[in-house]
Amino acid sequence: MENLSTAAKNPSFEDETTQPFGSSCQTGRLQSIPAAPTEHEPAAMGAPTVRRTFTFTSAVTGENVTATCMPGCTVDHKADSNTPEHPHDIYCNIPGTVGELPLFGPLCDTGNPEDFRFLSWQIESRPFSARPAERLPFVAIEAIDDHYIEYLDPDTLEMVIGRLQKRVESLRKAHAQLVNVRTAYLNLQEMAA
């Protein structure tokens, strides 16, 4: 006999792809995966980390679902608890640093330099995501205004950092070459005049 998920037998019930690791609706199906401590909430040696939980009403099933918040999360989940929510809309967030880059040129809507968010980051988790990798805390880097590199686990983030370091070295070479090319170009313009 085929092992069908509960959702396949009863379409109104949420299956394991819409439940977070360790949620009360998954008891016996999935084990809780503890999140790593953050600098906002350091774990004491030998002491268990206190985890925030909240309950919301699933807009899909109408059932109450208890969720465990990511350590260090700054989201006020009262709004999630007060109104029925679709599980995939539930998320946790730890804000990181926000960088800005003043740019001038075709990206700007005005004739003046505009500040663009640049290489900002945050730590997120989406405990009810259909993608298991999103259920664990991950980093999202905003490369520039609303253009993200998302779902970075620790190993992938380390790879991105290494690539960024190499790209910075390459950009330094491009800067030196640009200075030389512009100087030569301006010298040609002066000679032609």
C-alpha positions in Angstrom: 0.0 0.0 0.0 1.3 3.5 -0.9 2.2 5.8 1.9 0.2 8.9 1.1 0.6 12.1 3.0 -2.3 13.3 5.1 -2.8 16.2 2.6 -3.2 13.7 -0.3 -5.9 11.8 1.6 -7.6 15.0 2.9 -6.9 18.1 0.8 -8.0 20.5 3.6 -5.3 19.2 6.0 -1.8 20.7 5.8 1.0 18.2 5.1 4.6 18.2 6.2 5.5 20.7 3.5 3.4 23.4 5.2 4.5 22.6 8.7 7.7 23.8 10.3 10.2 21.4 11.8 9.1 20.7 15.3 5.6 22.2 15.0 2.9 20.7 17.2 1.1 19.3 14.1 4.2 17.3 13.1 4.8 15.4 16.4 6.2 12.1 15.4 6.9 13.1 11.8 9.7 15.5 12.0 12.2 16.3 14.7 12.8 19.8 15.9 16.0 21.3 14.5 17.5 23.8 17.0 18.6 27.1 15.6 22.1 28.3 16.3 22.4 31.1 19.0 22.8 34.6 17.7 24.8 37.5 19.1 21.5 39.0 20.1 20.7 35.9 22.2 23.9 34.1 23.3 23.4 30.6 24.6 24.8 30.0 28.1 27.1 27.0 28.3 25.1 24.0 29.5 21.9 26.0 29.8 19.0 25.4 27.4 18.0 28.3 25.2 14.6 29.7 26.0 12.6 29.7 22.8 9.6 32.0 22.1 6.4 30.3 20.9 3.2 31.7 19.6 -0.1 30.2 18.4 -2.0 31.2 15.3 -5.1 30.0 13.5 -4.3 28.4 10.1 -6.3 30.1 7.3 -6.1 26.7 5.5 -7.4 24.3 8.1 -8.9 26.6 10.8 -6.9 24.8 13.4 -4.7 26.4 16.0 -1.0 25.9 15.2 1.9 26.5 17.7 5.1 27.8 16.2 8.5 28.2 17.7 10.3 31.4 17.0 13.9 31.6 15.8 16.2 32.8 18.7 16.8 36.5 18.4 13.7 37.1 16.2 12.4 40.7 16.4 9.1 40.1 14.7 6.1 40.8 17.0 3.9 37.7 16.3 0.9 39.2 18.0 -0.6 40.1 14.6 0.0 36.5 13.4 -1.8 35.3 16.6 -4.8 37.7 16.3 -5.9 36.9 12.7 -6.0 33.7 10.7 -2.8 33.4 8.7 -1.7 31.3 5.8 1.2 29.3 7.2 3.6 30.3 4.4 3.1 34.0 5.4 4.7 33.3 8.9 8.3 34.3 9.1 11.0 35.2 11.7 13.6 37.9 11.2 16.7 39.3 12.8 17.7 42.6 11.2 21.3 43.0 10.1 23.1 46.0 8.9 21.8 48.3 6.3 24.3 49.8 3.9 23.7 52.7 1.5 25.4 53.7 -1.7 24.8 57.2 -3.1 24.6 56.7 -6.9 24.2 59.2 -9.8 23.3 58.2 -13.3 20.7 56.1 -15.2 19.5 54.3 -12.0 18.4 57.6 -10.5 14.9 59.1 -11.1 16.1 62.6 -10.3 19.1 64.7 -11.5 20.7 64.3 -8.0 22.5 61.4 -6.4 20.2 58.9 -4.7 20.9 56.5 -1.9 20.4 52.9 -2.8 20.4 50.1 -0.2 23.6 48.2 -0.9 24.9 44.9 0.6 22.4 45.0 3.4 21.6 41.7 5.1 19.2 40.0 7.5 18.7 36.6 9.0 15.3 35.0 8.3 13.4 31.8 8.6 10.1 30.7 7.2 9.0 27.9 9.5 6.1 26.7 7.3 7.8 27.0 3.9 7.4 24.2 1.4 11.2 24.4 0.9 12.9 22.7 3.9 16.0 24.9 3.5 13.9 28.0 4.3 12.7 26.5 7.5 16.1 26.8 9.1 17.6 30.3 9.6 19.3 31.7 6.5 20.9 35.0 5.4 19.4 37.2 2.8 21.7 39.8 1.2 20.2 42.7 -0.5 22.8 43.3 -3.3 21.2 46.6 -4.3 17.6 47.9 -3.8 15.2 45.0 -3.9 17.7 42.6 -5.6 18.5 39.8 -3.2 20.8 36.8 -2.8 18.6 34.7 -0.5 18.5 31.4 1.3 22.2 31.4 2.2 23.1 28.7 4.7 26.5 29.1 6.6 28.5 27.3 3.9 27.0 29.1 1.0 27.4 32.5 2.8 31.1 31.7 3.3 31.4 31.0 -0.4 29.6 34.3 -1.3 32.0 36.2 1.1 35.0 34.6 -0.6 33.6 35.5 -4.1 32.9 39.1 -3.0 36.5 39.4 -1.7 37.8 38.2 -5.1 35.4 40.6 -6.9 36.7 43.5 -4.8 40.2 42.7 -5.9 39.0 42.6 -9.5 37.2 45.9 -9.1 40.3 47.5 -7.7 42.1 46.5 -11.0 39.1 47.9 -12.9 39.4 51.2 -11.0 43.1 51.5 -11.8 42.5 50.7 -15.5 39.5 53.1 -15.6 41.7 55.9 -14.3 44.4 55.2 -16.9 41.9 54.9 -19.8 40.1 58.2 -18.8 43.4 60.0 -18.5 44.4 58.8 -21.9 41.0 59.6 -23.4 41.0 63.2 -22.0 44.6 63.7 -23.3 43.5 62.7 -26.8 40.6 65.1 -26.6 42.9 68.0 -25.6 45.3 67.1 -28.4 42.4 67.1 -30.9 41.2 70.5 -29.8 
